[in-house]
Amino acid sequence: MNVFDLKMGEVAKIKRIDLDGSALERLTALGLNVGEQVEVLSYSLFKSSVLISCNAVRIGIRKPLALKIEVAR
């Protein structure tokens, strides 16, 4: 299951982030790490991006990136 599979308001724990390079560094710098809890705040109009909250930081990420963040409820 990935972040994009969650419904609005659901909370899940990050199990794995299937990224490397600068994308992974940016997410890590914002506090999005394995073991942290994320909450889906909202989706864009056509569900092309998602707004998530992790460690009191709100992050807007696009669908291809959200599909690579594996979570567990």
Secondary structure, DSSP 8 states (H G I E B T S, - for coil): -BGGGS-TT-EEEEEEE---THHHHHHHHTT--TT-EEEEEEE-TTSSEEEEEETTEEEEEEHHHHTTEEEE-
